[in-house]
Amino acid sequence: MGEYVDGLKFAGGSFALMPAKEVKALTDLAHQYDVYVSTGGWIERVLTQGNDAVEKYIKEVKTRF
């Protein structure tokens, strides 16, 4: 199915429940095949928690992706 896959989306912040090492391996594999990776719409949830939460979220995402 590889030629039909163009994106990988983690729904509902699910990546936060996975070990960081596994998320990194999965996203690296996706990028190896030019598949974009998305954290989904979870940032919308984080935005309701204020600037500090958004900064923490973005920092965490950068370490996992």
C-alpha positions as CSV (number, residue, x, y, z in Angstrom):
1,M,0.0,0.0,0.0
2,G,3.1,2.3,0.2
3,E,2.4,4.1,-3.0
4,Y,-1.0,5.1,-1.8
5,V,0.1,6.4,1.6
6,D,1.1,10.1,1.7
7,G,0.5,10.9,5.4
8,L,0.6,9.5,8.9
9,K,-1.7,11.2,11.5
10,F,-1.6,10.5,15.2
11,A,-5.2,11.0,16.4
12,G,-6.1,12.6,19.7
13,G,-2.6,13.0,20.9
14,S,-2.0,9.2,20.8
15,F,1.7,9.7,20.2
16,A,2.0,11.1,23.8
17,L,0.9,7.6,25.1
18,M,3.6,5.8,23.1
19,P,7.2,5.5,24.1
20,A,9.2,8.3,22.6
21,K,11.7,5.8,21.0
22,E,8.9,4.1,19.2
23,V,7.3,7.3,18.0
24,K,10.7,8.4,16.6
25,A,11.3,5.1,14.8
26,L,7.8,5.3,13.2
27,T,8.2,8.9,12.1
28,D,11.7,8.3,10.8
29,L,10.4,5.4,8.7
30,A,7.5,7.6,7.4
31,H,9.9,10.4,6.5
32,Q,12.2,7.9,4.8
33,Y,9.4,7.2,2.3
34,D,8.4,10.9,2.0
35,V,5.3,10.4,4.1
36,Y,4.3,13.5,6.1
37,V,3.6,13.1,9.8
38,S,1.0,15.0,11.6
39,T,0.1,15.3,15.3
40,G,-3.5,15.6,14.3
41,G,-5.6,18.4,15.8
42,W,-4.4,17.9,19.3
43,I,-2.8,21.4,19.4
44,E,-6.3,22.8,19.4
45,R,-6.9,21.1,22.8
46,V,-3.5,22.3,24.1
47,L,-4.3,25.9,23.0
48,T,-7.1,26.0,25.6
49,Q,-4.6,25.5,28.4
50,G,-2.5,28.6,27.8
51,N,0.9,29.7,26.5
52,D,3.0,27.6,28.9
53,A,1.2,24.4,27.9
54,V,1.6,25.2,24.2
55,E,5.3,25.8,24.6
56,K,5.7,22.6,26.5
57,Y,3.7,20.7,23.9
58,I,5.8,22.0,21.0
59,K,9.0,21.2,22.8
60,E,7.7,17.6,23.4
61,V,6.6,17.2,19.8
62,K,10.1,18.3,18.6
63,T,11.8,15.6,20.7
64,R,9.4,12.8,19.4
65,F,9.3,13.9,15.7
